[in-house]
Amino acid sequence: MKRAVILIFILTCVACTKTQDNIVTVTWWQFWAEPYQKPVIQDLIRKFELENPGIKIQMTELTWQTGHDKITAAFAANRAPDVVELGSDWIYEFIAGGVIKNITPQTDSIHDLFWGWEMATVDSQIYAFPWMLGSRVIFINNDHIQQPINDWNQWLAAVKAAHKPESGIYGFGNTKREPHQLYKKILPFFWSNGGDIILQNGKSASLNDERNVHALEFYLKLCELGLLESQKNLDDYFTQGKIGCVISGGWLIKKITDQNPGLNYTVLPMPKTSLQSEIPGYSFLGGEFLAVNTQSENAEAAIRFIRFLMRKDNVLPLSTLSKVTTPAAKDGIDDDYFQNAPFEKILYQQMLISKPSPLHPKWTVIERILEEEVEQAMYRNKTARQALNDAQKRVEDIVH
């Protein structure tokens, strides 16, 4: 009898060990770490593990202030997770480093269902899955601006009329140089005027193109009628009713809803340079992507988890709660939420008339140079032409 009990105990332990051995643990580093976002992330993990009982998710939170450096260090030390969330601006850097997996074969059946693949594509090969995308629009305080804004001239006139600094009201909110912020405001002006900064061969720059110079000169006119502050402070001032016009994203809708729901405001798409222009008013396109570590031993389970996160029913709770981004899924716009949220719908529509930053392995260095030189022009230490000429020289040394 005693032997039988021991045998049963041993067999039970073996069975338990085997069950544990069959569990695949997928490690995931992600940036949705705000207190109101955490429960949604935890719910998604629980839901996935219920649908996939053989897979467990081990999640680590990152911050945008330090996340890039932590990811870089983890890959360098061969300690990176199976799945990592990457900002769209960083993707090429990790592609060039050979540390994220080529997932082209895994995209064939879903490629037409999602926006944003171009931000993760090099030489027709895809290296990351688009999860959530985001753009920027113009937020207008209707108490300060009543004029229509359909082109740049109308925009400048509206800002000029609203600018009353003696009364604590500023026409335009202008972002001072913050890492990864100012260039997202500048590039859409270049694009809307027909310009660009890196030629298609990737080996020559065009920052001082005449179209870019004219675009920056217009931007500086807006800046002269505004307040120079961090994006966070600009959003705060707009929410308090102190700015007539600011370029911002969906997160500002949430801030206004939470802090000043009675604010009389609207959102508009980015205007064209002129009513006659055939070039649309572009905005900046960014997003959150999910990539797989090339050294992952759990790539199949990792991709299954990513595909789960990309589903509209799973991404909508997070994107609609935070309002920071919209689903990369093309059928996201058909959801009842967007049909009943006109401002978010405009953001979604602007996303389709937006461009990402250039795919270049040195982009993070190029963006820093552009921001430094534009800031010199904003503080009137250089003209627009001088700033872009100097940026051109510095970038040419990098891309050659």
C-alpha positions in Angstrom: 0.0 0.0 0.0 2.8 2.4 1.0 4.6 1.6 -2.3 1.5 2.3 -4.3 1.0 5.7 -2.6 4.7 6.6 -3.3 4.3 5.5 -7.0 1.2 7.6 -7.4 2.9 10.6 -5.9 5.9 10.2 -8.2 3.7 9.8 -11.3 1.7 12.9 -10.3 4.9 15.0 -9.9 6.1 13.8 -13.3 2.8 14.7 -14.9 3.0 18.2 -13.3 6.5 18.7 -14.5 5.5 17.7 -18.0 2.6 20.1 -18.0 5.0 22.9 -16.9 7.5 21.9 -19.5 4.8 22.3 -22.2 4.1 25.9 -21.2 5.9 28.4 -23.5 6.7 31.7 -21.9 6.8 34.7 -24.2 8.5 37.8 -22.9 7.1 41.1 -23.9 8.3 44.7 -23.3 5.8 47.4 -23.9 5.1 51.1 -23.2 1.5 51.3 -22.1 2.4 52.0 -18.4 0.0 54.8 -17.4 -2.1 53.8 -14.4 -5.3 54.0 -16.4 -3.8 51.9 -19.2 -2.4 49.0 -17.1 -5.7 47.2 -16.4 -6.4 47.1 -20.2 -3.0 45.5 -20.8 -3.5 43.0 -18.0 -7.0 42.1 -19.4 -5.5 41.5 -22.8 -2.8 39.2 -21.4 -5.4 37.2 -19.4 -7.7 37.0 -22.5 -4.8 35.7 -24.7 -3.7 33.1 -22.1 -7.3 31.8 -21.9 -7.4 31.5 -25.6 -3.9 29.9 -25.7 -3.5 27.8 -22.6 -0.1 26.6 -23.7 1.4 30.1 -23.7 2.2 32.5 -20.8 3.0 36.2 -21.3 5.7 37.7 -19.1 5.3 41.5 -19.5 7.7 44.3 -18.7 6.8 48.0 -18.7 8.9 50.6 -20.3 8.8 54.4 -20.4 9.3 56.6 -23.4 12.1 58.5 -21.5 14.4 55.5 -21.1 12.8 52.7 -23.1 14.9 53.1 -26.3 18.1 52.9 -24.4 17.0 49.9 -22.4 16.0 48.0 -25.6 19.3 48.9 -27.2 21.2 47.7 -24.2 19.2 44.5 -24.0 19.9 43.6 -27.6 23.6 44.3 -27.2 23.7 42.0 -24.2 21.6 39.3 -25.9 18.9 39.7 -23.2 16.1 41.3 -25.3 12.6 39.9 -25.0 10.8 37.7 -27.5 8.4 40.6 -28.4 9.2 44.3 -28.2 7.1 47.3 -28.9 9.0 49.8 -31.0 8.2 53.4 -32.0 8.1 53.7 -35.7 11.1 56.1 -35.7 13.3 53.4 -34.2 12.5 50.4 -36.5 15.2 51.0 -39.1 17.8 51.3 -36.5 17.0 47.8 -35.2 16.6 46.4 -38.7 20.1 47.7 -39.6 21.4 46.1 -36.4 20.0 42.7 -37.5 18.2 42.1 -34.2 14.6 41.9 -35.2 13.1 39.1 -37.3 12.2 39.3 -40.9 8.4 38.5 -40.7 7.5 38.9 -44.4 6.2 35.3 -44.8 3.9 35.8 -41.8 2.3 38.8 -43.3 0.9 37.4 -46.6 -2.5 36.7 -45.3 -3.0 39.9 -43.4 -1.0 42.5 -45.3 -4.1 44.1 -47.0 -6.0 44.3 -43.6 -3.6 46.8 -41.9 -2.1 50.2 -42.5 1.5 51.2 -41.8 3.6 48.4 -43.3 5.8 50.9 -45.2 7.3 52.1 -41.9 8.7 48.6 -41.3 9.7 47.6 -44.8 13.2 47.7 -46.3 13.9 46.3 -49.8 10.4 44.7 -49.9 11.1 42.8 -46.6 8.9 43.4 -43.5 10.4 43.4 -40.0 7.6 44.5 -37.7 3.8 44.3 -37.3 1.8 47.6 -37.2 -0.2 47.7 -34.0 -1.5 51.3 -33.5 -0.9 54.4 -35.5 -1.2 58.0 -34.8 -1.2 61.4 -36.5 -1.7 65.1 -35.5 -4.3 67.7 -36.4 -5.1 71.3 -35.6 -7.0 72.0 -32.4 -8.9 75.3 -32.5 -10.4 77.2 -29.6 -13.7 78.5 -31.1 -13.8 81.4 -28.6 -10.6 82.8 -30.0 -10.8 81.7 -33.7 -13.9 81.9 -35.8 -12.4 82.2 -39.3 -12.2 79.3 -41.6 -8.8 77.6 -42.0 -8.4 75.9 -45.3 -5.0 77.0 -46.4 -1.9 78.6 -45.0 -2.9 82.2 -45.6 -6.2 81.7 -43.7 -4.3 79.9 -41.0 -1.9 82.7 -40.4 -4.7 85.3 -40.5 -6.7 83.4 -37.9 -3.7 83.0 -35.6 -2.8 86.7 -36.0 -6.4 87.7 -35.0 -6.4 85.4 -32.0 -3.0 86.5 -30.6 -3.5 88.8 -27.6 -0.6 88.2 -25.3 -1.4 91.3 -23.3 -4.6 89.4 -22.2 -2.8 86.1 -21.7 -4.1 84.6 -25.0 -1.6 83.3 -27.6 -2.5 82.6 -31.2 -0.3 79.6 -31.8 1.3 76.9 -29.6 4.8 76.2 -30.8 6.9 73.2 -29.5 10.3 74.0 -28.2 13.0 71.4 -29.0 12.3 68.2 -27.1 13.7 64.8 -28.2 11.5 63.3 -30.9 8.9 66.2 -30.9 9.9 69.3 -32.9 10.7 67.5 -36.1 7.2 66.0 -36.1 5.8 69.5 -36.4 8.3 70.7 -39.0 8.2 67.8 -41.5 4.5 68.1 -42.4 5.1 71.7 -43.5 7.9 70.5 -45.8 5.8 67.8 -47.3 2.7 70.0 -47.7 4.9 72.3 -49.7 6.3 69.6 -51.9 9.6 69.2 -50.1 11.4 66.4 -48.4 14.7 66.0 -46.5 16.3 62.7 -47.6 16.3 61.7 -51.3 15.1 58.2 -52.2 18.6 56.9 -52.6 19.1 57.5 -48.9 22.6 58.9 -49.6 21.9 62.6 -50.1 19.9 65.2 -48.2 17.7 67.9 -49.5 17.0 69.9 -46.3 17.8 73.3 -47.9 15.5 72.7 -50.9 13.7 76.0 -51.7 10.3 74.5 -50.9 11.6 73.6 -47.4 13.0 77.1 -46.9 9.6 78.6 -47.8 7.8 76.2 -45.5 10.0 76.9 -42.6 9.6 80.7 -43.2 5.9 80.2 -42.9 6.2 78.1 -39.7 8.3 80.8 -38.2 5.6 83.4 -38.9 3.2 81.2 -36.9 5.8 81.0 -34.1 6.1 84.8 -33.9 2.4 84.8 -32.9 2.6 82.2 -30.3 3.9 80.6 -27.1 7.1 78.5 -27.1 6.7 75.6 -24.7 6.9 71.9 -24.3 4.2 69.8 -25.9 2.8 68.9 -22.5 2.6 72.5 -21.4 1.1 73.6 -24.7 -1.7 71.0 -24.3 -2.2 72.2 -20.7 -2.5 75.8 -21.9 -4.9 74.9 -24.7 -7.0 73.0 -22.3 -7.2 76.0 -20.0 -8.3 78.2 -23.0 -5.1 80.2 -23.3 -4.1 79.2 -26.9 -6.1 79.8 -30.1 -4.5 77.0 -32.1 -2.1 74.1 -31.5 -1.0 71.1 -33.4 -1.5 68.0 -31.3 -2.8 64.4 -31.2 -5.6 62.4 -29.8 -4.2 62.5 -26.2 -5.3 66.2 -26.1 -8.9 65.1 -26.6 -8.6 62.9 -23.5 -7.0 65.7 -21.5 -9.8 68.2 -22.4 -12.5 65.6 -21.6 -10.9 64.9 -18.2 -10.0 68.4 -17.2 -12.2 70.9 -19.1 -15.1 69.2 -20.8 -16.9 72.5 -21.4 -14.1 73.9 -23.6 -15.5 75.3 -26.8 -13.1 73.7 -29.4 -12.9 71.8 -32.6 -10.3 69.9 -34.6 -9.4 70.4 -38.2 -7.2 68.5 -40.7 -3.9 70.0 -41.7 -4.5 72.7 -44.3 -3.0 72.9 -47.8 -0.6 75.6 -48.7 -3.2 77.2 -50.9 -6.7 76.3 -52.1 -5.3 75.7 -55.6 -2.6 73.3 -54.5 -2.8 69.8 -55.6 -0.7 68.6 -52.7 -2.8 67.8 -49.6 -2.1 69.1 -46.1 0.1 66.4 -44.7 0.6 65.4 -41.1 3.1 63.3 -39.4 2.5 59.5 -39.2 3.9 57.6 -36.3 2.9 54.4 -34.6 3.6 51.5 -32.3 5.0 48.4 -33.9 5.5 44.9 -32.5 8.8 43.1 -33.5 10.2 39.7 -32.8 13.7 39.1 -31.5 15.8 37.3 -34.1 17.2 35.1 -31.3 13.8 34.3 -29.9 13.3 30.5 -29.3 9.6 31.1 -29.1 9.0 33.0 -32.4 5.9 31.0 -33.4 4.2 31.7 -30.0 5.4 35.3 -30.2 3.8 35.9 -33.5 0.6 34.3 -32.4 0.5 36.8 -29.5 1.2 39.7 -31.8 -1.6 38.6 -34.2 -3.9 38.5 -31.2 -2.9 42.0 -30.1 -3.5 43.4 -33.7 -7.1 42.2 -33.8 -9.6 45.1 -33.8 -11.5 43.8 -30.9 -8.3 43.7 -28.8 -6.7 47.0 -29.9 -9.8 49.2 -29.7 -10.2 49.1 -25.9 -6.7 50.4 -25.5 -6.7 53.0 -28.3 -10.2 54.4 -27.4 -9.3 54.6 -23.8 -6.1 56.5 -24.3 -7.0 58.3 -27.5 -3.3 58.5 -28.3 -3.4 56.2 -31.3 -5.9 54.6 -33.6 -5.9 50.9 -34.7 -3.7 49.9 -37.6 -6.5 47.6 -38.6 -8.3 49.1 -41.7 -11.7 48.1 -40.4 -11.2 50.1 -37.3 -12.8 53.2 -38.8 -16.0 51.1 -39.3 -16.4 50.6 -35.5 -19.4 52.4 -33.9 -16.9 54.3 -31.7 -15.5 56.3 -34.5 -18.9 56.9 -36.1 -20.0 58.5 -32.8 -16.7 60.4 -32.1 -16.2 63.0 -34.8 -12.9 64.4 -33.5 -11.3 61.0 -33.4 -12.7 60.2 -36.8 -11.0 63.3 -38.2 -7.7 62.1 -36.6 -8.2 58.7 -38.3 -8.9 60.4 -41.7 -5.8 62.6 -41.3 -3.8 59.5 -40.6 -4.5 58.4 -44.1 -3.0 61.7 -45.4 0.2 61.5 -43.3 3.8 60.5 -43.8 6.3 58.8 -41.6 9.9 59.9 -41.0 12.4 58.7 -43.6 13.6 55.1 -43.2 17.3 55.7 -42.6 19.7 53.9 -40.2 21.0 57.3 -38.9 17.5 58.9 -38.6 17.8 59.6 -34.8 20.9 61.6 -35.5 19.4 63.4 -38.5 16.3 64.4 -36.5 18.4 65.8 -33.7 20.3 68.0 -36.2 17.1 69.2 -37.8 15.6 70.1 -34.4 18.8 71.9 -33.3 18.9 74.0 -36.5 15.2 74.8 -36.5 15.4 75.9 -32.9 18.2 78.4 -33.9 15.8 79.8 -36.4 12.9 80.0 -33.9 15.1 82.0 -31.5 16.1 84.2 -34.4 19.7 83.3 -34.2 19.6 82.2 -37.8 17.2 82.8 -40.8 15.3 79.8 -42.1 17.7 79.6 -45.0 20.8 79.7 -42.8 19.4 77.1 -40.5 18.5 74.7 -43.3 21.8 75.3 -45.1 23.7 74.4 -41.9 21.5 71.4 -41.3 22.1 70.3 -44.9 25.9 70.4 -44.4 25.7 68.4 -41.2 23.4 65.8 -42.5 25.3 65.3 -45.8 28.4 64.3 -43.7 26.3 61.6 -42.1 24.4 60.1 -45.1 27.3 60.0 -47.5 
